[in-house]
Amino acid sequence: MALDPAARFLEVATALLVDDPWTHDPDLALEIHTEAADVAYIDGRHDDVAAIAGVVLERVGDPLAR
């Protein structure tokens, strides 16, 4: 299934973000984390979804973006 390559792509994308992506490019950080959560959810990795969502909720100030 295409989930494995998608998950790997998003892992690499996350690793390539600058040290503090939420300050430097919050839109990109949000997009990558949102996609990673989507892929994890579809793949049934609910613990990963919770972890990613925790990071997003901690870092995103705009309630509509949450």
Phi, psi and chi 1 to 4 in degrees:
 res  aa     phi    psi   chi1   chi2   chi3   chi4
   1 MET       -  158.0 -169.7  173.3 -137.6      -
   2 ALA   -76.1   -2.2      -      -      -      -
   3 LEU   -67.8  -37.4  -68.2  174.9      -      -
   4 ASP   -62.1  -49.9  -68.5  -26.6      -      -
   5 PRO   -63.4  -36.3  -21.4   30.1      -      -
   6 ALA   -65.3  -44.2      -      -      -      -
   7 ALA   -62.8  -42.4      -      -      -      -
   8 ARG   -65.3  -43.0 -179.3   67.7 -174.6  131.2
   9 PHE   -57.6  -44.6  173.9   82.1      -      -
  10 LEU   -71.7  -31.6  -69.0  162.5      -      -
  11 GLU   -62.6  -44.3  -73.4  173.7   16.1      -
  12 VAL   -65.8  -43.2  170.7      -      -      -
  13 ALA   -59.7  -42.5      -      -      -      -
  14 THR   -64.3  -41.3  -57.7      -      -      -
  15 ALA   -66.4  -28.5      -      -      -      -
  16 LEU   -84.3   -8.5  -68.7  174.0      -      -
  17 LEU   -64.8  150.6  -71.2  171.0      -      -
  18 VAL   -62.5  170.1  -64.6      -      -      -
  19 ASP   -53.0  -41.5  -72.6  -22.8      -      -
  20 ASP  -127.3   76.8 -172.0   10.2      -      -
  21 PRO   -64.5  -24.4   25.9  -34.4      -      -
  22 TRP   -71.1  -19.1  -61.9  100.4      -      -
  23 THR   -94.8  -44.1  -60.3      -      -      -
  24 HIS   -77.9  -41.5  -62.8  -60.0      -      -
  25 ASP  -149.7   74.1 -163.8  -13.9      -      -
  26 PRO   -62.5  -32.1   18.7  -27.2      -      -
  27 ASP   -64.8  -43.6  -68.1  -24.0      -      -
  28 LEU   -66.2  -43.4  178.4   61.1      -      -
  29 ALA   -59.6  -44.0      -      -      -      -
  30 LEU   -64.3  -44.0  179.0   59.5      -      -
  31 GLU   -61.1  -46.5 -176.2   68.5   27.7      -
  32 ILE   -65.0  -44.5  -70.0  172.2      -      -
  33 HIS   -67.3  -37.5  -76.6   79.5      -      -
  34 THR   -64.0  -45.2  -59.6      -      -      -
  35 GLU   -64.5  -40.3  -68.8  -61.6  -36.7      -
  36 ALA   -62.4  -40.6      -      -      -      -
  37 ALA   -65.1  -40.7      -      -      -      -
  38 ASP   -60.5  -47.3  -73.1  -14.3      -      -
  39 VAL   -63.9  -43.0  168.5      -      -      -
  40 ALA   -62.5  -39.8      -      -      -      -
  41 TYR   -64.2  -47.6  178.1   79.8      -      -
  42 ILE   -61.7  -33.9  -67.4  166.5      -      -
  43 ASP   -82.9   -2.8 -162.1   25.8      -      -
  44 GLY    80.9   14.3      -      -      -      -
  45 ARG   -92.4   73.4  -64.9 -179.5  -71.7  115.8
  46 HIS   -68.7  -29.5  -58.5  -69.6      -      -
  47 ASP   -64.7  -38.7  -69.9  -20.0      -      -
  48 ASP   -66.4  -39.3  -69.3  -15.8      -      -
  49 VAL   -59.5  -46.3  174.3      -      -      -
  50 ALA   -62.3  -40.4      -      -      -      -
  51 ALA   -66.2  -44.8      -      -      -      -
  52 ILE   -65.6  -43.6  -64.3  165.9      -      -
  53 ALA   -62.4  -36.5      -      -      -      -
  54 GLY   -61.0  -42.1      -      -      -      -
  55 VAL   -63.7  -45.9  170.5      -      -      -
  56 VAL   -62.1  -48.0  170.7      -      -      -
  57 LEU   -63.3  -32.9  -68.6  173.1      -      -
  58 GLU   -71.1  -34.7  178.0 -178.4  -57.9      -
  59 ARG  -100.1  -23.6  -61.4  -55.3  -57.0 -114.9
  60 VAL   -92.3  122.6  174.5      -      -      -
  61 GLY   -87.3  -28.4      -      -      -      -
  62 ASP   -77.3  115.6  179.0   10.6      -      -
  63 PRO   -60.0  -28.8  -15.2   22.0      -      -
  64 LEU   -72.3  -27.9  -66.4  176.6      -      -
  65 ALA   -77.0  -20.6      -      -      -      -
  66 ARG   -69.3      -  -68.8  177.6  170.9 -166.5
